[in-house]
Amino acid sequence: MPRRQIEVALIALALAGPALVAASLPQAARADVRISIDPGAVAYGYNDGYWDRDHHWHPWPNRADADWYREHDRAHYYDRRHDRERDGGWRGNDRWWDHH
């Protein structure tokens, strides 16, 4: 096999490796996601933390929680720092949880 084909094959394997490993895990292992926040308490999420519904600011305890919330509640997640917003990102007129 020519050197170039070997290089391409190795690069392809390196890129596909993580997906192949994840696909080989049992469904239960892939679905076993644990978060340390109560998603029902989050009013508005930002990339540096979140406001709870009682208007208290919290930094994300870890990156996994921020990623989980972003993926599961895109309507109330803002991919920017909260301090870049007026009122620190508290959207007091949008109490969406009172209407659900």
Contact map, one row per residue, 1 for C-alpha under 8 A:
1110110000000000000000000000000000000000000000000000000000000000000000000000000000000000000000000000
1111110000000000000000000000000000000000000000000000000000000000000000000000000000000000000000000000
1111111000000000000000000000000000000000000000000000000000000000000000000000000000000000000000000000
0111111100000000000000000000000000000000000000000000000000000000000000000000000000000000000000000000
1111111110000000000000000000000000000000000000000000000000000000000000000000000000000000000000000000
1111111111000000000000000000000000000000000000000000000000000000000000000000000000000000000000000000
0011111111100000000000000000000000000000000000000000000000000000000000000000000000000000000000000000
0001111111110000000000000000000000000000000000000000000000000000000000000000000000000000000000000000
0000111111111000000000000000000000000000000000000000000000000000000000000000000000000000000000000000
0000011111111100000000000000000000000000000000000000000000000000000000000000000000000000000000000000
0000001111111110000000000000000000000000000000000000000000000000000000000000000000000000000000000000
0000000111111111000000000000000000000000000000000000000000000000000000000000000000000000000000000000
0000000011111111100000000000000000000000000000000000000000000000000000000000000000000000000000000000
0000000001111111110000000000000000000000000000000000000000000000000000000000000000000000000000000000
0000000000111111110000000000000000000000000000000000000000000000000000000000000000000000000000000000
0000000000011111111100000000000000000000000000000000000000000000000000000000000000000000000000000000
0000000000001111111110000000000000000000000000000000000000000000000000000000000000000000000000000000
0000000000000111111111000000000000000000000000000000000000000000000000000000000000000000000000000000
0000000000000001111111100000000000000000000000000000000000000000000000000000000000000000000000000000
0000000000000001111111110000000000000000000000000000000000000000000000000000000000000000000000000000
0000000000000000111111111000000000000000000000000000000000000000000000000000000000000000000000000000
0000000000000000011111111000010000000000000000000000000000000000000000000000000000000000000000000000
0000000000000000001111111100000000000000000000000000000000000000000000000000000000000000000000000000
0000000000000000000111111100000000000000000000000000000000000000000000000000000000000000000000000000
0000000000000000000011111110110000000000000000000000000000000000000000000000000000000000000000000000
0000000000000000000000111111110000000000000000000000000000000000000000000000000000000000000000000000
0000000000000000000000001111111000000000000000000000000000000000000000000000000000000000000000000000
0000000000000000000000000111111100000000000000000000000000000000000000000000000000000000000000000000
0000000000000000000000001111111100000000000000000000000000000000000000000000000000000000000000000000
0000000000000000000001001111111110000000000000000000000000000000000000000000000000000000000000000000
0000000000000000000000000011111110000000000000000000000000000000000000000000000000000000000000000000
0000000000000000000000000001111111000000000000000000000000000000000000000000000000000000000000000000
0000000000000000000000000000011111100000000000000000000000000000000000000000000000000000000000000000
0000000000000000000000000000000111110000000000000000000000000000000000000000000000000000000000000000
0000000000000000000000000000000011111100000000000000000000000001100100000000000000000000000000000000
0000000000000000000000000000000001111100000000000000000000001000100000000000000000000000000000000000
0000000000000000000000000000000000111110000000000000000000001000100000000000000000000000000000000000
0000000000000000000000000000000000111111110000000000000000000000000000000000000000000000000000000000
0000000000000000000000000000000000001111110000000000000000000000000010000000000000000000000000000000
0000000000000000000000000000000000000111110000000000000000000000000000000000000000000000000000000000
0000000000000000000000000000000000000111111000000001100000000000000000000000000000000000000000000000
0000000000000000000000000000000000000111111110000111100000000000000000000000000000000000000000000000
0000000000000000000000000000000000000000111110000111100000000000000000000001000000000000000000101000
0000000000000000000000000000000000000000011111000111000000000000000000000001110000000000111000000000
0000000000000000000000000000000000000000011111101110000000000000010011000001110000000000000000000000
0000000000000000000000000000000000000000000111111100000000000000000000000000111111000000000000000000
0000000000000000000000000000000000000000000011111000000000000000010000000000111111000000000000000000
0000000000000000000000000000000000000000000001111100000000110000000000000000000111000000000000000000
0000000000000000000000000000000000000000000011111110000011110000010000000000000011000000000000000000
0000000000000000000000000000000000000000011111011111000011110000000000000000000000000000000000000000
0000000000000000000000000000000000000000011110001111111111000000000000000000000000000000010000000000
0000000000000000000000000000000000000000111100000111111111000000000000000000000000000000000000000000
0000000000000000000000000000000000000000111000000011111100000000000000000000000000000000000000000000
0000000000000000000000000000000000000000000000000011111100000000000000000000000000000000000000000000
0000000000000000000000000000000000000000000000000011111110000000000000000000000000000000010000000000
0000000000000000000000000000000000000000000000000011111111000000000000000000000000000000000000000000
0000000000000000000000000000000000000000000000001111001111100000000000000000000000000000000000000000
0000000000000000000000000000000000000000000000001111000111110000000000000000000000000000000000000000
0000000000000000000000000000000000000000000000011100000011111000000000000000000000000000000000000000
0000000000000000000000000000000000000000000000011100000001111110110000000000000000000000000000000000
0000000000000000000000000000000000011000000000000000000000111110100000000000000000000000000000000000
0000000000000000000000000000000000000000000000000000000000011111110000000000000000000000000000000000
0000000000000000000000000000000000000000000000000000000000011111111000000000000000000000000000000000
0000000000000000000000000000000000100000000000000000000000000111111100000000000000000000000000000000
0000000000000000000000000000000000111000000000000000000000011111111110000000000000000000000000000000
0000000000000000000000000000000000000000000010101000000000010111111111000000000000000000000000000000
0000000000000000000000000000000000000000000000000000000000000011111111100000000000000000000000000000
0000000000000000000000000000000000100000000000000000000000000001111111110000000000000000000000000000
0000000000000000000000000000000000000010000010000000000000000000111111111100100000000000000000000000
0000000000000000000000000000000000000000000010000000000000000000011111111100100000000000000000000000
0000000000000000000000000000000000000000000000000000000000000000001111111100000000000000000000000000
0000000000000000000000000000000000000000000000000000000000000000000111111100000000000000000000000000
0000000000000000000000000000000000000000000000000000000000000000000011111111100000000000000000000000
0000000000000000000000000000000000000000000000000000000000000000000011111111110000000000000000000000
0000000000000000000000000000000000000000000000000000000000000000000000001111100000000000000000000000
0000000000000000000000000000000000000000001110000000000000000000000000001111110000000000000000000000
0000000000000000000000000000000000000000000111100000000000000000000011001111111000000000000000000000
0000000000000000000000000000000000000000000111100000000000000000000000000101111100000000000000000000
0000000000000000000000000000000000000000000001100000000000000000000000000000111110000000000000000000
0000000000000000000000000000000000000000000001110000000000000000000000000000011111010000000000000000
0000000000000000000000000000000000000000000001111000000000000000000000000000001111111000000000000000
0000000000000000000000000000000000000000000001111000000000000000000000000000000111111001100000000000
0000000000000000000000000000000000000000000000000000000000000000000000000000000011111111100000000000
0000000000000000000000000000000000000000000000000000000000000000000000000000000111111101100000000000
0000000000000000000000000000000000000000000000000000000000000000000000000000000011111111100000000000
0000000000000000000000000000000000000000000000000000000000000000000000000000000000111111110000000000
0000000000000000000000000000000000000000000000000000000000000000000000000000000000101111111000000000
0000000000000000000000000000000000000000000000000000000000000000000000000000000001111111110000000000
0000000000000000000000000000000000000000000100000000000000000000000000000000000001111111111000000000
0000000000000000000000000000000000000000000100000010001000000000000000000000000000000111111100000000
0000000000000000000000000000000000000000000100000000000000000000000000000000000000000010111111100000
0000000000000000000000000000000000000000000000000000000000000000000000000000000000000000011111100000
0000000000000000000000000000000000000000000000000000000000000000000000000000000000000000001111100000
0000000000000000000000000000000000000000000000000000000000000000000000000000000000000000001111110000
0000000000000000000000000000000000000000001000000000000000000000000000000000000000000000001111111110
0000000000000000000000000000000000000000000000000000000000000000000000000000000000000000000001111111
0000000000000000000000000000000000000000001000000000000000000000000000000000000000000000000000111111
0000000000000000000000000000000000000000000000000000000000000000000000000000000000000000000000111111
0000000000000000000000000000000000000000000000000000000000000000000000000000000000000000000000111111
0000000000000000000000000000000000000000000000000000000000000000000000000000000000000000000000011111
